[in-house]
Amino acid sequence: MRELNNKEVANISGGFFIANIGEKIGLSIGNAVSEDVSAAAAQLGKGIGYIIELNVVGAVREMSEGIRGIVDWFKSR
């Protein structure tokens, strides 16, 4: 029998579940503002979900990409 890798352990233990919920909430909020910003808002929400899951690296990556997308959207207006 082999050992499970990190992704397999996370999937079995329910990891990524909260990040998916955060992503859907962010997507809904983004769509309420504009469809152009919905992907960025979804990334921000996913990053917040990663914080709750204690995935700091994923949280920083997703939140920074989401914030960058939102700022770019505001600049283009």
C-alpha positions as CSV (number, residue, x, y, z in Angstrom):
1,M,0.0,0.0,0.0
2,R,1.3,3.4,-0.9
3,E,1.1,6.7,1.0
4,L,-1.3,9.4,-0.2
5,N,0.0,12.6,-1.5
6,N,-1.1,16.0,-0.2
7,K,-3.9,16.5,-2.8
8,E,-5.3,13.1,-2.1
9,V,-5.3,13.7,1.6
10,A,-7.0,17.0,1.1
11,N,-9.7,15.5,-1.1
12,I,-10.4,12.7,1.3
13,S,-10.5,14.9,4.4
14,G,-12.8,17.5,2.7
15,G,-10.1,20.0,1.9
16,F,-10.7,22.4,-0.9
17,F,-14.4,22.3,0.1
18,I,-14.3,25.7,1.8
19,A,-12.3,27.2,-1.0
20,N,-14.9,26.1,-3.5
21,I,-17.6,27.7,-1.4
22,G,-15.6,30.9,-1.2
23,E,-15.0,30.9,-5.0
24,K,-18.8,30.5,-5.6
25,I,-19.6,33.4,-3.2
26,G,-17.0,35.6,-4.8
27,L,-18.3,34.7,-8.3
28,S,-21.9,35.6,-7.2
29,I,-20.7,39.0,-5.8
30,G,-18.6,39.7,-8.9
31,N,-21.5,39.0,-11.2
32,A,-23.7,41.4,-9.2
33,V,-21.2,44.2,-9.9
34,S,-20.1,43.3,-13.5
35,E,-19.4,40.1,-15.4
36,D,-16.0,41.6,-16.2
37,V,-14.9,41.4,-12.6
38,S,-16.6,38.1,-11.7
39,A,-13.5,35.9,-12.3
40,A,-11.3,38.2,-10.1
41,A,-13.9,38.2,-7.4
42,A,-14.1,34.4,-7.6
43,Q,-10.3,34.2,-7.1
44,L,-10.5,36.5,-4.1
45,G,-13.2,34.4,-2.6
46,K,-11.3,31.2,-3.3
47,G,-8.3,32.7,-1.5
48,I,-10.4,33.5,1.5
49,G,-11.5,29.9,1.5
50,Y,-7.9,28.8,1.4
51,I,-7.2,30.9,4.6
52,I,-9.9,29.0,6.4
53,E,-8.3,25.7,5.2
54,L,-4.9,26.9,6.5
55,N,-3.5,26.8,2.9
56,V,-1.5,30.0,3.3
57,V,0.5,29.8,0.0
58,G,-2.7,29.1,-2.0
59,A,-4.5,31.9,-0.2
60,V,-1.8,34.5,-0.9
61,R,-1.6,33.4,-4.6
62,E,-5.4,33.4,-5.2
63,M,-6.1,36.6,-3.2
64,S,-3.3,38.6,-4.9
65,E,-4.5,37.5,-8.4
66,G,-8.1,38.4,-7.4
67,I,-7.1,41.8,-6.1
68,R,-5.0,42.5,-9.1
69,G,-8.0,41.6,-11.4
70,I,-10.3,43.9,-9.4
71,V,-7.8,46.8,-9.5
72,D,-7.3,46.3,-13.2
73,W,-11.1,46.4,-13.7
74,F,-11.4,49.6,-11.8
75,K,-8.5,51.2,-13.7
76,S,-10.2,50.4,-17.0
77,R,-13.4,52.2,-16.1
